[in-house]
């Protein structure tokens, strides 16, 4: 089995830096289905400063450093995953060799929620 890759584009890294969100990153999978973790029932979100989340049990090695993740949700990613930023839309985009996985990835700063 090939090793999963998760890469941030230069545009995504620049935007994260502008938002002071280029460290302490995690990838969280939201699902609204109680019994089904189906790809059609959930989305990935980028989170910053989310140290208190108990669901993280895996680490993605990326070109921006380690990113915490939920191991069970990684099945929804592919072999080569890229997080990009589209300035014209002001959105982060998650894509893979399969195509777009999420065309509007939310960025949440958990330290500002309190």
N, C-alpha and C positions, 0 to 999 in steps of 0.2 A: 504494500500500500504506500502511495506517495505521501510525502509530508505536506500538510496543508500550509499554504502561504497566505499571509494577510499583509497587504502593502498599502501604505498611505501615499498618495501622489504628492508632488511638490505643492500643488495648489491647496490640497487638503491640509498639509502640514503648515503652510503659511496662514491659512484661515484659523486653524486651531491656535497657532501662536498669537495671532491678533486678538483672539478671544481669551487669551491666557488659559487655554485648555489643552496644552500639549504635553501634560504630565498627569500622572495618576488616572490614566484612562481605563475604562472598562467597557465591554460590549455586553449590553443587557438585552435579552429577548423577552419582549412582552407578548403574552398570548391572552386572548379573551375567552378561550374555550376551556372549560373546567376539566374535561377528560381527554381532550385531543390536543396534542402539541403539533398541530398541522401547520405547514408553511403558510397556508392561506389564512390562518387565524392569528398570525402574529407578525411582529416587526422587530428588527434590531434597532437599538438606540445606542448612541455613544453617551457615556456618563463620565463626569469628572468628579474627583473627590468623593467616591462612593465606597469608602472603606468599611462602612457599617453593613453593607449588603451581605447576608449570610449565604446566598445562593452561589456565589463564585467558588468554583472548585477546579478551575482550569486556567492556564495561562497561554495566551497566544503570543508567540515571538514575532514582532513586527519590525519594520525599519524605523519606527518611532520609539521602540522599546517594548517592554512587556505590557500586555493588555489583559486584564482579568476578564473571565468569561464563565458562563454556565456550561459545563461539559455536555449536558444533555442537548443543549441547543446548537452545538457545533455541527450536528448532522444536517442542518439547513444551509450550511456553507459548502463551498466547493473546494477544489484543489487549489485554485488560484483566485483569491479574493482581493479586490481593490476598493479602497475607500477614496473617492474623489470629491472635489468641490466644484460646483458649477456656479460661477459668480453671477451669471445672467439671471439665475433663478434664486440665488442665495441659499442653496441647499447642498447638503452632503449627499453623495450617491454611493450606494454599495452595489458593486457589480462583480461578475465572475465570468468564466468561459461560457456559462449558460445564458448570460445576459444580465439584465438588471434584477437585483434581488430586492432593492428598496431605493426608490428614486427620491425619497425625502427622509433621510436618517435624522431623527431628532438629536440635538446635543443638549444634555441636561447637566447643569452644575449643581450637584447635590449639596454643596456647602452653602449655597444661597437659598436653600429651601427652608431652613430652620426658622 
